Amino acid sequence: MFTARPDGSGVRPLLAGSGGEPRQWSPDGTLLAVIATNHGPLVGSTVRADGTHQHVFRLPPGAPPSLPCGIWSPDAQRLACEGFDDAHPDRAGMYTVRASDGLQLVQVTKHRDVPCSYSPDGTRILFLRLTAEGEEHNQLMTVQVDGSHEHLITQSAVGLSCDWSPDGRTVLSEMKGSLVLFDPSGTPTPIPIATGGSAGRGAFSADGSHIIFSFKVGAQEDIYTVRTDGSDLTQITDTPANEEFGDWGR
């Protein structure tokens, strides 16, 4: 797990060892949400921006045995989580918890859903509804934070990531190795990237002008940034470690 400047310089380790999988910086950039992978069940955790003081959450009462939490609400008070139980699929759902300690569990949906992003005003959650057809056939949806008013954005099947633009007007996802923008009507606009490869796991910058994403060329996968029109492609990492997740600091 590393941090770097937007031009790819200043790469430094953030969390030593197998502390988990990074997901998203807090709105003020002081904490990083991390899926803890070495503490038994998959749960959420937070770590300071300097890599110290990782706080691993306990499973709250009533939660399924796996509850990875990694998506911040705009006010930094809540984290959205994917809940699942392989032995009892009926317990699957999207949940939110209090960001300070992982407690105060609220179930939002009752399907195998993966949260991606809160809306800028914090009233809705953008998420992926996983389907039996495989990882490239997910449904892109939104829902109110209380679980009401589910909305299907597009009939097109998407991959394993999505994000809401800072102005709330556009949704980013991926289709068949390409980053794709969706307008409010669900119309897709692929982002053209000149270098051949497979792009995914994108996230908007704070001003909405750039996207950070994972780009696989051949056998190597690294983190890149690009403008939303496909220009200014910049490679951030260059390692054999297959970097899959990236997010913008604040």
Salt bridges, closest charged atoms under 4 A:
GLU21 OE1 - ARG23 NH2 3.21
GLU82 OE2 - ARG112 NE 2.74
ASP85 OD2 - ARG91 NH1 3.45
ASP101 OD2 - ARG98 NH2 2.77
ASP113 OD1 - ARG129 NE 2.87
GLU150 OE2 - ARG129 NH2 3.05
ASP232 OD2 - HIS210 NE2 3.21
